[in-house]
Amino acid sequence: MSNTDPQGLYKALGVQSSATAEEIKSAYRTLAKETHPDTSQDVSSDKFHRISAAYEVLNDPLRRAEYDSSAYQASAQETKKRVLDPICCSRCGQATAQPRYVVFFRVYSFIVITTRRPVQGIFCASCAKKEGLKSSIITLFTGWWGAPWGPIYSIGAILSNGFGGKHERSADEGMIWYNALAFLSRGDLQLSYALAMQSRKALDKDVAKDATKLLAQLEKAGADPRQGKLRNPWRTSMLYGAGHLLMAFALPGALALGIFASTQGSGASTGYGGSRLYASPPSSTTYQSSVQKAVTTPDVPTCTNVPYSGQLLGPGRLSTTDGHSLEIRNGSSGDAIIKVRAELSGAVVAAFFVRSNQTGQITGIPDGLYTVQYAFGDALDVSCRRFVQLNGAGQFPGTETLQTERTATQIITQVLSYTLYAVPAGNVAPHSISAQDFERQ
């Protein structure tokens, strides 16, 4: 494997180690459709699982950071056998004694859609400050214009970028120790000594122990302990920090108050995507109680016990122990039926009911690619599972990728949230579908 791809995760997805988050997501979706056992003619479940495992790591910026930095591992014994190349900045290409793997965020918003996109890599301190400033300036001009999450995400991203971005101490310490050995293999004992001084305080006890031994050996070899401390190039200057504070709070002071005053109800999704608010198709009739509906349509048997919000309509394929969640806030004037379909097979994983001006939520959605559909109607039929007549049906744009993250101490699942608004000619129109498309099983 390449030293930048020690476990072949990038190779599994067919992308370079420098690929952007969008390129990784696009490659995964393409390969998932080609290799999924339900849709591929050539059944290749092993390959599908390898692709999914690779995406699970590379789709998470911090887990990707840990993976990329793990490529730089060496032992003191290796320095006797070969010369190690010190770590280079992924931007300027120059060797840097004190590298960091940093994740910066850029926020993009358009009216009611907000996304956060990571920009990450191994940086020298100079290039990191340039990238942090660039990402914050982009966010300043593109991040505020989505309600309600644009201002919230923009402030968080700018502050994070201004104070060094997101980085993991364990990853930083691993690269410092690698560089200590790399400069030792090249005969630069004093620089190796200074880096070993930092490594003796590492969280990894083995690294700290080895660094202490190396310090003793280097002192015997002539390294000067009085020159064992390097200047910290990552310290944020007051001017740099003040600039980011100004970008973070100058504009939203007036903007955020206006947005929150005019916005009622919102949804939030986990992960690095933003919330989605959509204009639902205008209903042809206004909502009436179930008793009124029965009176106006006496010849059609209707549901006598209207389901509660979040109640499943018929059997589904939900997990009984864990899984992801979907929340629908129905701000329209009519009841809604929501369907979650598997993107690859088109099968309905779950269908549930959400009353007008209420919120419904289901849990237990397994990992996979999904589309979310909805329909409005005046009354449920006698089965209480479908509308007597649909007033409109639609599908939220895009495909949701749900992937469980597992750490040593916890299992992390996702929560998707959509909000339906009955706003004729709204800013963002969902994709309309036919009644037949919605009703198909």
LONUTI-920951 format. One record per residue: residue in three letters; z, x, y of N, C-alpha, C, O in turn. Coordinates in steps of 0.1 Angstrom, whole numbers, plus 5000, padded with zeros to 4 digits. Layout:
LONUTI-920951
AlaZXYZXYZXYZXY...
This chain:
LONUTI-920951
Met500050084988500050005000500050095013500550205012Ser499550045023499550115036501050125041501850035038Asn501350235048502650245053503050145064504150125068Thr502050065069502249955078502349825071502449715077Asp502149825058502049705050502649735036501949725026Pro503949775036504549825023504549735011504449775000Gln504649605014504549505002503249425002503149334993Gly502349465010501049405009500949255014500149185010Leu501849225024501849085029500649055038500048955037Tyr500349155046499149135055497949125046497049045049Lys497849215036496649215027496549075020495449035018Ala497649015016497648885009496948785018496248695013Leu497148785031496548695040495248735046494548665053Gly494848865042493548915047493448945062492448925068Val494648985068494649015082495149155084495749215075Gln494949215096495549345099496949335103497449225107Ser497649445103499149445106499249415121500349375126Ser498249425129498249395143497849255147497749215158Ala497649165137497249035139498148955147499448975146Thr497648865155498548775163499048665154498648645143Ala500048595160500648475153499648375150499648315139Glu498648345159497648245157496648295146496248205138Glu496348425145495448475135496148455121495448425111Ile497448485120498148475108498148325103497948305091Lys498448235112498548095109497148045104497147965095Ser496148085111494748035108494348095094493748015086Ala494648215091494348275078495048205067494548185056Tyr496348175069497148105059496547965056496447925044Arg496247895066495747755064494447765056494147675047Thr493547855060492247865053492547905038491947835029Leu493348005035493548045021494347945014494147925002Ala495247865020496047765013495147655008495347604997Lys494147615016493247515012492347565000491947484991Glu492047695000491147744990491847774977491247764966Thr493147794977493847824965494847724960495447744949His495147614968496147524964495647454950494547414949Pro496547444941496147384928495647244928494847204920Asp496047164939495647024940494147014945493546914943Thr493647114952492347104958491347204954490147194956Ser491847314948490947424945490347404931491047364921Gln489047424929488447414916488947524907489147504895Asp489047644913489647754905491147754907491647804917Val491847704897493247694899493847834900493747914890Ser494547854911495147994913496447974919496648024931Ser497447914912498747894917499448024921500248024930Asp499248124913499948254916499448304929500348354937Lys498248304932497748344945498248264956498648314967Phe498348124954498848034964500248074967500648074979His501048104957502448134959502648264966503448284975Arg501748364963501748494971501448474985502048534994Ile500448384988500048355002501148295009501448325020Ser501848195002502948125009504148215011504748205022Ala504348305002505548395004505248495015506148525023Ala503948535016503648625027503748555041504248605051Tyr503248435041503248355054504748325058505048325070Glu505548295048506948265051507648385059508448355068Val507248505056507848625063507148645076507748655087Leu505748645076505048685088504948585098504648615110Asn505248455095505248345105506448345113506448285124Asp507548415109508748415116508848555123508848655117Pro508848555137508748675144509848785141509548895139Leu511048735139512148835136512048885121512349005119Arg511648795112511448845098510248935097510349035090Arg509248905105508148995105508549135111508049235107Ala509349135121509849255127510649345117510449465116Glu511449275109512149345099511249405088511349525084Tyr510149325085509249375075508449495080508249595073Asp507949485093507149595098507949725100507549835097Ser509249705104510049825106510549885093510850005092Ser510549805082510949865069509849965064510150035054Ala508749965070507650065065508150205068507650295062Tyr509050225077509550355081510850385075511950365080Gln510750445062511950485055511650615049510550645044Ala512650705050512550835044513950885041514950835047Ser514050985033515351055030515251205034514151255036Ala516451255035516451405039515751485029515251595033Gln515751445017514951525007513551535009512851635006Glu512951425015511551415018511151525028510051575028Thr512051555038511751645048511451785043510851875050Lys511951815031511751945025510451955017509952055015Lys509851835015508651835007507451815016506351865012Arg507551735027506351705035506751685049507951665052Val505851705058506051675072505851535075504751475072Leu506751465082506751325085506251305099506551385108Asp505351215101504851175115505851095122506350985116Pro506251125134507251035141506550905144505350895145Ile507350805147506850675150506150665163506650725173Cys504950605164504250595176504250455182504450355174Cys504150435195504150305202502850235198501750295198Ser502950105195501850035191500849995202499749945200Arg501350025215500450005226499850125232498550135232Cys500550225235499950355241499550455230498850545233Gly500150435218499750525207500450665207500250745199Gln501450675217502150805218503450805209504050695208Ala503750915204505050935197506150905206506250945217Thr507150825201508350795209509550825201509650775190Ala510550895207511750935200512650815197513250805186Gln512750715206513650605205512850475205512850405215Pro512150445195511250325194512150195192513250205187Arg511550085195512149955192511049865187509849865192Tyr511349775178510449665174510949545182512049495180Val510149505192510549405201509549285200508349295198Val510149165202509349035202509548975216510648945221Phe508448965223508348895236507748755234507048735224Phe507948665243507448535242506648495254507048525266Arg505548425252504748365262504748215260504548165249Val504948135271504947995270503747935276503347975287Tyr503147845269501947775274502247625273502647575263Ser501947555285502147415285500947345291500247395300Phe500747215287499747135293500246985292500146925282Ile500846945303501346805305502446775295503646775299Val502146745283503146705273503146795261503846765251Ile502446905261502446995249502947125254502347185263Thr503847185247504447315250504547395238505047355228Thr504047525239504147615227504647745232504447785243Arg505347815223505847955225505148045216505048025204Arg504448145221503748245213504348375213504548435224Pro504648435202505348565202504248675204503148665199Val504648785211503848905212504849015207505849045214Gln504449085197505449175191504849305186503649315184Gly505649405184505249525179506249635181507349615187Ile505949755177506749875180506449935194505249965196Phe507349945202507149985216507950105220509050125215Cys507350185229508150275236508750195248508350085251Ala509750255255510450175265509550145277509650035282Ser508650235280507750205292506850095289506650005297Cys506150095277505249995273505949855271505349755274Ala507149865266507949735264508249665278508149545279Lys508549745288508849685301507549625307507649525313Lys506449695305505149645310504849515303504349415309Glu504949505289504649385282505649275285505249155287Gly506949305287507849205291507549145304507649025306Leu507149225314506749175327505449095326505348985333Lys504449145318503249065317503448935311502948835315Ser504248925300504548795293505248705302505048575302Ser506148755310506948665319506048615331506148495334Ile505148695336504148645346503248545341503048445347Ile502748565328501948455322502648325320502148225323Thr503948335316504748225314505048155328505048025328Leu505248235338505448175351504348085356504547975362Phe503048125352501948045357501547935347500847835350Thr501847955334501347865324502447785317502047685309Gly503647815318504747755310505447635315506047565307Trp505347615328506247505334505647365333506347275335Trp504447355329503747225332503747125320502847045319Gly504747135312504847045301506246975301507247045303Ala506346845300507546775300507946735286507146685278Pro509246755282510346815290510546965287511447025294Trp509847015277510247145272509647265279510147385277Gly508647245287508047355295509047435303509147555301Pro509847365312510847445320511947505311512347625314Ile512347435301513447495292512947615285513647725286Tyr511847615279511247725271510947835281511147955278Ser510347805293509947905302511147985307511048115308Ile512247925311513447995315513948085304514248205307Gly514048035292514548115281513648235278514148345276Ala512348215278511348325276511448435286511448545283Ile511448395299511448485310512748565310512748695312Leu513948505308515148575307515248675295515648785296Ser514748625284514648715272513748835274514148945271Asn512548805280511648915283512249015293512049135291Gly512948965303513449045313514649135309514849245315Phe515249095298516449175293516149245280516949255271Gly514849275278514449365266513849295255513449355245Gly513649155256513049085245513949075233515149115234Lys513549015222514348995210514049115201512949155198His515149175196515049285187516249295178517349245182Glu516049345166517149355156517749495156517049585155Arg519049495157519749625157519449705145519249825145Ser519449635133519249715121517849775120517649885115Ala516849705125515449755125515449875135514749975131Asp516049865146516049975156516650105150516150215151Glu517850075143518550195138517750255126517850375124Gly517050175118516250235108515150325113514950425107Met514550285124513450365129514050495136513350595136Ile515150485142515850605148516150705138515950825139Trp516650655126516950755115515750815109515750935106Tyr514650735108513450785103512950895113512451005108Asn513050875126512550975135513451095135512951215137Ala514751085132515551205131515051295120515051415121Leu514651235109514151305097512751355100512351465096Ala511951275108510551325111510551445120509851545117Phe511451445130511551565139512151685132511851795135Leu513051655122513651765114512551825106512451955105Ser511651745100510551805092509551885100508851975094Arg509551865113508651935122509352055129508752125137Gly510652075126511352195131511952165144512552265150Asp511952045150512652025163514051985160514351865159Leu514852085158516252065154517151995164517951905161Gln516952025177517751965187517451815189518451735191Leu516251775189515851635190516351555177516851445178Ser516251625166516751565154518251545154518751445150Tyr518951645160520351635161520751515170521651435167Ala520051495182520351395191520151255185520951165187Leu519151245177518851115170519851085159520250975157Ala520251195152521251175142522651135148523351065141Met522851185160524151135167524150985169525150925167Gln522950925172522850785173523050715159523650615158Ser522450775149522450715136523750715129523950645119Arg524650805133525950805126526750675129527850655123Lys526350595139527050475142526250355137526450235141Ala525250375128524450265123525250165114526250205108Leu524750045114525349945106525249975091526149945083Asp524150035087523950075073524850195070524650305075Lys525850175061526850275058526150405052526550515055Asp525150385044524450495038523750585049523850705048Val523150515059522450585069523550665078523350785081Ala524650595081525650665089526250785082526550885088Lys526450775068526950885061526050995060526451115062Asp524750965058523751075057523551145071523351265072Ala523651065082523551115095524651215098524451315104Thr525851185094527051275096526751405088527151515094Lys526251395076526051515069524951605076525051725076Leu523851535081522751605087523251675100522851785103Leu524251615107524751675119525451805116525251905123Ala526251805105526951925102525952035098526152155101Gln524852005091523852095087523152155099522852275100Leu522852065108522052115120522952195129522452295135Glu524252175130525152255138525152395132525152495139Lys525152405119525152535112523852605115523752735115Ala522752525116521452585118521152625133520152685136Gly522152595142522052635156521852525166521652555178Ala521852395162521752285172522952285181524052305176Asp522752255194523852255203524452115205523752025210Pro525652095201526251965202526351915217526451795219Arg526352005226526551965240525251905245525251835256Gln524151915238522951855242522551745232521351715229Gly523551685226523351585216523151445220523051355212Lys523151425233522951285238521751265246521451345255Leu520951165242519651145249519851035259520750945258Arg519051045270519050935280518550805274517650805266Asn519150695277518750565272517650505280517850465291Pro516350515275515250465283515150315283514350255291Trp515950245275515850105274516750025284516849905284Arg517550105292518350035302517549965312516650025318Thr517849845315517149755325517549785339518749785342Ser516649815347516949845361517349715369516949605364Met518049725379518449605387517249535393517149415393Leu516249615397515049555403514249485393513749375396Tyr514149535381513449475370514149345366513449245364Gly515449345364516149235360516149125371516049005368Ala516249165384516249075395514848995396514848885399Gly513849075393512449015393512348905383511748795386His512848925371512848815361513748705364513448585361Leu514948725370515748615374515148535384515248405384Leu514448595394513648525404512648435398512448315402Met511848495388510848415382511348295374510748195373Ala512548315368513148215359513748095367513647985362Phe514248125379515048015385514447975399514947875404Ala513548045405512948005418512147875417512447775424Leu511247865407510347745406511047625400510947515405Pro511847645388512447525382513447455390513847345387Gly514047525400515047455408514647315413515347225412Ala513347305417512847175422512047115410512146985409Leu511347195402510447135392511247065381510946955377Ala512247125376513047075365513646945368513646845360Leu514246935380514846805384513846695385514146575381Gly512646725390511646615390511246575377510946455374Ile511046665367510646635354511646555347511346445341Phe512846595347513946525340514246385346514646295339Ala514046375359514246245365513146135361513446025361Ser511946185358510846095355510646085340509746005336Thr511346155332511146155318512246085311513446125313Gln511945995303513045925295512645935280511545895276Gly513545995273513346005258512446125256511446145263Ser512846215246511946325243512246365229513246325223Gly511346445223511546495209511546645210510946705219Ala512146705200512146845198511846885185512246825175Ser511046995183510747045170511247185169511247255178Thr511747225157512247355155511047455153509947415154Gly511447585151510447675149510047725163510847725172Tyr508747775164508247825177507247735183506547775193Gly507047615178506247515185506947435194508247435194Gly506347355203506947275213507047125209506547085198Ser507647045217507746905215506346835217505546895225Arg506146725212504946655214505246505218505846435210Leu504746465229504846335234503446275235502546345241Tyr503146155229501846105229501745965234502745885233Ala500645925240500345795244499845715232498845745226Ser500645605228500245525217499245425221499245385233Pro498445375212497445265215498145145221499045095215Pro497645085232498244965237498144855227497144825221Ser499244785226499344675216498644555222498644525234Ser497944475213497244365218498144245221497844155228Thr499444245215500444145218501744215220501944325216Thr502644145227503944195229504844165217504544075209Tyr505944245216506844235205507644105206508044065216Gln507744045194508543925193509543945181509344025173Ser510543865181511543865170510843815157509843745158Ser511443845146510843805133510843655132509943605125Val511843585138511843435137510643385145510043285141Gln510443445157509343395165507943415158507043335159Lys507843535152506643565145506343455134505143415132Ala507343425127507243325116506743195121506043115114Val507243155133506843025139505343035143504642935142Thr504943145149503543155154502543175143501343145146Thr502943215132502043235120502543165108502943225098Pro502643035108503242955098502542965084503142935074Asp501242995084500442995072500543125064500043135053Val501143225071501143355064502543395061503443405070Pro502943415048504243455045504643595051503843685050Thr505743605057506143725064507543775058508243705051Cys507843895062509043955057510243885064510243875076Thr511243845056512343775061513443875065514243845074Asn513543995059514544095062513844225067513444305060Val513644225081512944335087513644465084514844475086Pro512944575079513644705075514344765088513944735099Tyr515344845085515944915096515145045099514345085091Ser515345095111514645215115514945335106516145375104Gly513945395100514145505091514145465076514245555067Gln514045335073514045285060512645315053511645285059Leu512745375041511445405034510845275029511545185025Leu509545275029508745155025508145195011506945245011Gly508745165001508245194988508645334983509245414991Pro508245374971508545504966507845614973506745594978Gly508445734974507845844980508045974972508445964960Arg507746084977507846214970508846304977508546424978Leu509946244982510846324989511846384979512146334969Ser512446504984513446574976514746504977515046444988Thr515546494967516846434968517946534971519146484974Thr517646654972518646754975518446834988519446854996Asp517246864992517046935004515546905009514946815004Gly515146975019513746955024513846945039514846945046His512646925045512446915060512646765065512646675057Ser512846755078513046625084511946585094511346675100Leu511746455095510846405105511546295113512046195107Glu511446305126512146205135511046135143510246215149Ile511046005144510045935153510845855163511645765159Arg510645875176511245785186510145695191509145725197Asn510345565188509345465191509645395204510445305205Gly508945445215509245385228508245285231508145245243Ser507445235221506445135224507044995223508244975220Ser506244895226506644755226506544685213506844565212Gly506144755202505944695189506544785178506744905180Asp506844725167507344805155506244895150505044865153Ala506644995143505645095138505945135123507145135119Ile504945155116505045215103504445355103503345385109Ile505245455098504845595099504545645085505245615075Lys503445715083503145775070502945925071502345975081Val503545995062503346145061502446175049502746135038Arg501346235052500246265042500146415040500246495049Ala500046445027499746585024498346625029497346555025Glu498146725036496946765042495846795032494646755034Leu496246855021495246905012494746795002493546784999Ser495746714998495346604988495146464994494546384988Gly495746445006495646315013496646215007496646105012Ala497546254998498446164992499646135002499946215010Val500146015001501245975010502546025004502945984993Val503146115011504446175007505646075010506546065002Ala505546005021506545905025506045815035505145855044Ala506445685035506145595046507445525050508345495041Phe507745515063508945445067508745365080507645375086Phe509745285083509645185094510445225105511545285104Val509945205118510645235130510545115139509445075143Arg511645055143511544935151511244975166511445095169Ser510844885174510544905188511744955195512844905194Asn511545065203512545125212513745175204514945175208Gln513445215191514545275183513945405177512845435179Thr514845485171514545605164514745605149515745555145Gly513745645142513945655127513745795122512845875128Gln514445835112514345965107514445965091515145895085Ile513646055085513646075071513946225068513546305076Thr514446255056514646395052514146415038513846315031Gly514046535034513646565020512146595019511646595007Ile511446615030510046645029509846795023510446885029Pro509146805012508946945006508047035014507346985024Asp508047165011507147255018505747215016505347155006Gly504947235026503447205026502847185039503447205049Leu501547145039500847115051500746955052500346895042Tyr501046905064501046755065500446705078500346775088Thr499946585077499546515089500346385090500846335080Val500646345102501546225104500746115111500146135121Gln500645995104499945885109500945775112502045765108Tyr500445675121501245565124500345445127499145455129Ala501045325126500345195129501245105135502445105133Phe500745015144501544905150501044775145499844755141Gly501944675144501544535140502544435145503644475151Asp502244315144503144205149504144165139505244125143Ala503844165126504744115116504444185103503244215100Leu505444215095505344265081505044155072505444035073Asp504244185061503944075051505144055042506244125044Val505043975033506143935024506744055016507944045012Ser505944155014506444275007507344365015508044445010Cys507244345029508044415038507644565039508344655043Arg506344595034505844735033504644755042504344875044Arg504044655047502844665055502644555064503244445062Phe501944575075501744475085500744365080499844395073Val500944245084499944135081498644175088497544155081Gln498644225100497444265107497844385116498744375123Leu497044495115497244605123496744585137495544545139Asn497544615147497044615161496444745165495844755176Gly496644845158496144985161496745085151497845065147Ala495945195149496445295140495945435146494945435152Gly496745535143496445665149497045775140497745755131Gln496645895144497146015137497446125147496546145156Phe498546185147498946295156498046415154497746445143Pro497546475165496646585164497246705157498446725158Gly496446775150496946895143497646875130497846765126Thr497846985123498546985110499847055111499847165117Glu500846995105502147065105502347145093502147095082Thr502847265094503147355083504647365081505347415090Leu505147315071506647315068506847415057506347415046Gln507747515061508047625051509547655052510047685063Thr510247645041511647675041511947825042511247905035Glu512947855050513347995051514648015044515547945045Arg514648125036515948155029516448295032515748395032Thr517748295036518348425039519448435028519648355019Ala520248545030521248575020522348475021523148455011Thr522548405032523648315034523248165036524148085036Gln522048135039521648005042520247965039519348055037Ile519947835038518647785036518247705049518947615053Ile517147745056516847695069515547605067514547655062Thr515647475070514547385070514147345084514947375094Gln513047275086512547245099512747095102512847015093Val512847065115512946925119511746895129511746965140Leu510846805125509746765134510146645141510846555136Ser509746635154510046515162508846475170508346555177Tyr508546345169507446295177507946175185508846105181Thr507346145197507746035205506545955208505446005212Leu506645825205505545725208505845655221506845595223Tyr504845655230504945585242503845485243502645525240Ala504045365247503045265249502545275263502845195272Val501645375266501145395279499645395279498945485274Pro499045285283497545275283496945395291497445425302Ala495945455286495245565293496245675295496245735306Gly497045705286498045815287497345945288496145965286Asn498246045291497646185293497146245281496146315281Val497746225269497346285257497046175247498046105243Ala495846145243495546045233495446095219494746195217Pro496146035210496046075196494746035190493945965196His494446085178493246055172493345915165494145895156Ser492445825169492445695163491845695149490945765147Ile492445615140491945605127491745455123492345365130Ser490945425113490745285110491845235101492645315096Ala491945105100492945035092492845085077493845105070Gln491545105073491345145059491845285056492445315046Asp491745375066492245515065493745515064494345595057Phe494345425072495845415072496345355059497345405054Glu495745255054496245185043495945255030496545215019Arg495045345029494645415016495945485011496745535018Gln495945484997497145544991496845694987497645754981
